[in-house]
Amino acid sequence: MAINLISIAISAGIGLAGGLLSGVLSSLVGRLSINRTYLTQREELDKKIEERCIEQFDNLKDTLFGDKRKCFDCEKLIPEEAILCPFCGVPVRGTKMCLECKVPLPDNANMCYLCGKEAIDIELSEKSTQSH
């Protein structure tokens, strides 16, 4: 009888241990599956958010930057009415331009600050290109 009780106790212990181990393994597998599903859904959501942000930016771009243009030198956005780039100081508007590199120059410029060539009036340049 004592042997039967010992074997019953051992069997019960093994059964409980197997049940606990099975439950723990089942829980871990379930969590891994949930994590994988979560990561997949998170990646899809991140892609949708990025696409939506790009779409909204494209829609607002003209509203936000409609009165701005790029400086030809530093390529930063500057106000449309600017004469000099507020970031690099390069003239972006004037009545003269470089004969060689066609850079806008201030009204009192005699030569280009980039290449050293002659500065000419923009109107003269337009007339000479129209006559050719």
N, C-alpha and C positions, 0 to 999 in steps of 0.2 A: 504494500500500500504506500509506503514511504517513497518507493521508487516511482510509482505512478504519479504521486504528487510532484516529485522532482521533475519528471519528464513533462508533466502538464505545465509546470512553472517555466521550464526551459522553452517549451513550445510556445507558450503565451508570450514569453520575452522575445523570442525570435519573431513571432507574429507582429508584436507591437513595434519592434525595431524595423521590420520590413515595411510595415504600414507607415511609420514616421519617415523612413527613407524615401518611400514611394511618394509620400505627400510633399516632401521637400523638393525632390527632383521634379515632380509635376509643377510645383510652384515656380521653380527656376525656369523651366521650359516655357511656362506661360508668360513669365516676365520678359524673357528674351524675345518671345514672339510679339508681345506688346511693345517693347522698346524698338524692335525692327519696324513695326507698323508705324509707330510714332515718328521715327526718324524719316521714313519714307514720306509720310504726310507732311512733316515739317519742311522737307526739301521742296516738295510741290508747292507748299504755301509760300516759302521764300521766293521761289521762281515767279509765282503769281504776283506777289507784292512788288518785286523788282520790275516786272513788265508793266504793272499799273503805275508805278512811280515814273518810269520812262515815258509812258503814254501821257500822264498828266504834265510832266515837264515839257514835253513837245507841244502840248496844247497851250501852256502858259508862256513859252519861250518868247513869243512875239510881244506879249503884254509886258513881260519883265525887261526884255532887252531891246524893245522896239526903238527906243530913243538912244541906243548906244551902238558903237561900232568898235572894231578892233584896231588897236594901234598897230601899224605895219611893222614896227620894230620889236616891241616886247609882247605883242599880241594879247594884251589885257584889254578888257572892255572899258571904253572911255565914253564920256558924254558926246553926243553928236555935235554939239556946238563948240567943243573944245578946240583951242588953237594949238596948245601944247599937250602932250600926254602927261597926265598928272603923276604917272608912275616912273617914267624914264626921262621925261623932259624933251622928247623929240618933237619937233614941230609936226603937226598933222594937218595944218591948213595955212595957207598964205597965198599971195598973188604970184609967187615965183615957184619954180621947180627946177630940179637938176636936169640938165640937158641929157646926161648919160643914164642915171638910174631912176629918173622920173619921180624923185622924192619931193613931197611938198616942202617948201622952204619959207621962212618968214619974209615979209615984204622987203626988208632992208638987206637981204642976203646977196652977196656977190658971187659966192661959190658954195658948192655942196660940202657939207660937213662930213659926209661919208666918203666920197671919192675925190673931192677937190676939183671937179669939173665946174664949168660955168653955170651960174644960176640965171635962168631966163624967165621972162614973164609968161604966165600960163596962157594968156591970150595969144601971144606970139607963137607959142608952140602949137596951139590949136589951129591957127591960121596956116602955119607952114605944113601941117599934116593934111589939111583940107586941100591945099593947092597941089599936092602930089597925087 
